[in-house]
Amino acid sequence: MSQMLPSADRLALSMLDEGSLEAKVLLNAASSFMGLCEHLRRVEQMREAKGAAEGEAALLRKKLAEAEDSLRLATDGMEQRVQAARAEGVNEGLARAGEAAAEAARIAADEARAAQEEAVSKAREDAVASFTAEGWKAEDQ
């Protein structure tokens, strides 16, 4: 149908030159038809976009369900460990958990301290380099 449109436009334009009322009507109809075709194209694009969005939403729902399952398994595993610790003796389980937590905290603190020292050292080096460069510039002037 769109293949007929260019020839209809040419016919309408040639008739318009003659001042024909039929040409004006045909040109108006062709213009309306082209507008409807454009609207249909936009509607189809919106449908495709909606389908893609629905597909992404379904994928996200699936990933969310998988993450929820993983969390549930991890929680169940933790509960089993807690129950096992209680079975061995509350004090012994708590002591081991406390020791592990304390060791993890020590490691994290050491890493944070090292990162902080590295950042301070780098800042000092940058400041000295900047100051030295400014000093050399001042002496050169």
Secondary structure, DSSP 8 states (H G I E B T S, - for coil): -TTHHHHHHHHHHHHHHTT-HHHHHHHHHHHHHHHHHHHHHHHHHHHHHHHHHHHHHHHHHHHHHHHHHHHHHHHHHHHHHHHHHHHH-HHHHHHHHHHHHHHHHHHHHHHHHHHHHHHHHHHHHHHHHHHHHHHHHHHH-
